[in-house]
Amino acid sequence: MNTNCDITYKKNLVITEILETEESSDAIISEITQNPQTTNIINQRQNELGHRLPLGSYLVLPVQRILRYHLLLKKLAAYTSCNETDQSVVVKAHDKMVLLAKIINETKNKYEKEGRVKDIRLMIQHLKDKTNVDLSNNCFELHAEGDLMIAGTKKKLHLIILNNMLLIVKEQKCGLLEYKAHILIKNINIIEQVKGNPLGFRLVSNAESKHSFTLQATFVEEKKFWVKMLNDIKKDTSELSSIGFGELMSKYFYIPRSI
């Protein structure tokens, strides 16, 4: 069983490679299903096998099922006696499948964020074309995204934390995002405490005084998340600009002098 688990674990790491090419795979599936000849072949084969769902739904099943294996192994370990030699094998298998599930989820999140960043870059370019707003379009990493209330109102703003700026927009009913403001990360001033509002915090631009937003979270943990995320990205940006990339690398990594 242990050997089989090792083999399965190593082979299933290929699933992460599948996730990396998911976007191009979806495009290929879309192209295939639009071709009448291939569509007829696929439909004929699916009818023979008794498949009722679309082809894409079956192709994603391996990833979905792998994410549940650790639950089965956890139950199996609970019903295996501590005195049995198989329990250590089951526990080891469980730990490996938990690790695999983590790798798959992290890989999926990574590529979902990259896809979202592409959408945001297109939105920024559209805003630059349609307005006189000077927006830097060199964003390459999405750190956080979500809705927060404007304190004292029922209105919501949609916040997008990128590597270089905080983008503040409003989501319209049609799903499109309406630009409100942006603050470069290096210019953000975060005021964590708002008098009379334990769930509120303020964001002020050091460069543009008109850009001041008092926001309100729904619960304490949500406020802590946003404040910590903004403080962390601001600290990283300030550190990089003050000491330079080479010094920053040498601070966290060992670099031989000969290099």
N, C-alpha and C positions, 0 to 999 in steps of 0.2 A: 504493500500500500504506500509506503514511504517513497519508494522509487517511482511509482506511478504519479504520486503527488508532485515530485520534483520535475518529472517530465511534463506534466500538465501545466505546472507553474511557468516553466521556461517557454513552452509553446504558446501559452496564453498571453505572454508578453507581446506577442505579435498583434494582439488586439489594440494595443496602444498605437501601433503603426497604422492600423485601420482608421483609428480616430484622427490621426494626423492628416490623412488623405480623404476625410469624410466629405469635405466641400466638393472636391473634384469627383468623388464617387457619386454624390447626389446629382451632379451635372451629367454624368455618364448615364445614370439610371433614367434621368429625365429625357435624355436624347433617345435612349433605347425605346422607352415607352411611347415616344411620339412617332416612332417608325412603325407603320402598319404591319410590315412583314414580321419584324421581331416581336411586336405585340401579340400577333396571332400565335406565334410559336410559344411564347410565355404563357398565354392564356390556355392554350391546348395542354401544355405540360401541367399547369396548376390544376386544371380540371381533372386530369388523370390522377393527380396526387390528392385531390380533395382540398386544395388550398383555397380559402375564401378571402384571405387578406391580400393587399397589394404586395408586389415583390419586395419593395423597400422595407415593409414591416417584418418580413421573414429574415432579411439580411441583418437587421439590427438585433435579432433574438439572441445570438451568441453573447453579445456584450451585456444585454440585460440579464441573462441567466448567470453569467459569471459573477455578477455583483451580488448574487443571492447564495452562492455556494458556502460562504463563511457562516451563514445562518444555519444551514443544514449541519455543518461540521460542529458548530457550537452545541446544538441539541444532541448530536451524536456523542460528543465528549461528556455531556451531562449524564448520559445513560451508560457510560462506560465506567466500570469499576476502577478505582484508583490502583488496585492491585494488578490489574491487567496490563500487560506490556503494550497492548494496542493503544492505551490512552495517551501515552506520550506521542505516539505517531499521529493520532487524531488531533491533538493540541497543536503539534507542529504544522499539520496540514491547515488547520484553522488560521494560525498566525500568518502563514504564507498567503492564504486567500484574502485575508484582511489587507495585507500589504498590496496585493494585486488590485483589489478594489480601490484602494487609495490612489495607486498609480493611474488607473483608468479614469477616476473622477478628476484628478488633477490635470491629466492630459486633456480631457474633454473640456474642463473649465478654461484651460489655457487657450484652446483653439476657438472656443466660443467668444472669449474676450477679444482675441485677435480679429475675429469677424466683426465684432461690435465696434472695434477701433476703426476698421475700414469704413463702416457706416458713418461714424462720427467725423472722420476726415472728409468724407463726401459732403456731410452737412455743413462743416466749417467752410469748405470751398464754396458751397452754395451761398452761404451767408456773406462771404467776401465778395462774391460776384453781384449780389443783390443790394448790399448795403455798403456804407463807408467804414464799417467796423474793421479795425486792424487786428485780425486774428492770426496768431502764429499757427501754422498747420504742420508742425513737426512733432505732433503727438504720436507716440508709438506704444504706450502702455496705459491700460485702464486699471485704476486702483479701486474705485468704488463708484456706484451709481444708485440713485434712489430718490424717493420723494420725502420732503420735509415741509411742515406747515410754516407759513409766515406767522410769527407770534402775534397773538391777539386777533387773528382772523381765521376764516375757514378756507383760505386760499392755499394752494400747494405750489411749491417750486420743485423742479427736477434738477438735482445736482449730479454733475459728472466730474469726478476727480481724475485728471489725466496726469501724465508725468510732468507736464510743463505748466498746467493751469487748472483752475476750477472753472468749469463751464456751468452757468446757471441759465436754465431754460424753463419754459412752461409747456406742458404737454396739452395739445389741443384734442378735441373730441375725435378728430379724424385720425389721431395717432401721431401726427407730425409734431415736431418740437419747435417752439417759437423762442427765438433768442431773447434773453433779458440782459445778461451781463456776463463778463468773464473777468477773473482776477488771476494774474500770474502767481504761481506758487510762491515765488520769492517775495511778492508784495502782500501776501495775506497776513492779516493780524487777527488772531483768534482770541476772542474774549469769552472765556468759558462760563462765567457767572453773569446771569441777568437778574437784577433785583425783582423779587416777587414772582419769579418764574424758574423753578428748579429744573425744568426740562428745556429751558431756552439757552441759546448761545448766540454770539454775534460774530459776523465775519465782515471785516472792514479792509478796504484796499488802501495801502499806504501811498499808492500812486494816484488813485482817483477817489477823492473823498465822497463823491456821490454814490459810489458803490459800497453801500453799507446795508447788511441784511441781518435782521434778528429772526432767527429760525427756532422752531420748536419741535422736539422729538415727541414720539408717542409714549415712550417709556424710558427709564433711566439708562438701560443698557444700550439703547439705540443712540442716545446722546453721547455716551462714552465711546461708542464705536466711531462716530463721525469726528468727534474731537480728537481722538487718538490717531485716526487715519490722517487727518489734516496736519496734526503736529508732526507725525512721523515723516510724511512726504516733504514737509517744509524743512525739517531738520536735515534730511538727506540732501535736498537741493542746496541748502545753505552750506553744508559741509563740502559738497562737491565744488561749489563755486569759490570757496575760500581757500581750500588746500590743493585743488587740482586733482585730476583723475589718477595720475601716477602715484601721488602720495596717499590717496584714498585706497588704492589697490594694495599698496605696501602695508597699510594699517591693518587690513583684514586678511591678507594672504602673504605667505612667505615667498619672497622673490630673491633668488640667488644673486649675489653681487656680480657674478660673471655675465649676467644677462643685461 
